Amino acid sequence: MRLVCLLSLCVVLLLGQAPQDLPPIAPRPESRDLKLPNGKLQRDEIAKADYKKNLEDASQLVQLSQDVKEALQNGDQYVVSVRTIKKLDDIDKLSRSIRGRLKRY
């Protein structure tokens, strides 16, 4: 029994050692320093595009929230239309996408 344990321990130790003759792994270039063909940094262009998209989504978010407010004011207290619930789902999706873009930086 001791011999089996000793042999299995030796096998595990031998398999756990890394070979010494492998070439080193080359470091990956930083993706933040990539330049576009027009000479601008890629991260700056992505930030500009995200900013524009955030503004568009925010204005759409305001419009949807005003629509929901009007629908709730005009409707009955016990009845909510499917269209209003759909708008609430769209508000949730827009806010999550804005939050996701803002968390990147």
Sequence and secondary structure as in RCSB ss.txt:
>XXXX:A:sequence
MRLVCLLSLCVVLLLGQAPQDLPPIAPRPESRDLKLPNGKLQRDEIAKADYKKNLEDASQLVQLSQDVKEALQNG
DQYVVSVRTIKKLDDIDKLSRSIRGRLKRY
>XXXX:A:secstr
 HHHHHHHHHHHHHHHS  S S        GGG B TTS BHHHHHHHHHHHHHHHHHHHHHHHHHHHHHHHHHS
 TT   HHHHHHHHHHHHHHHHHHHHHHT 
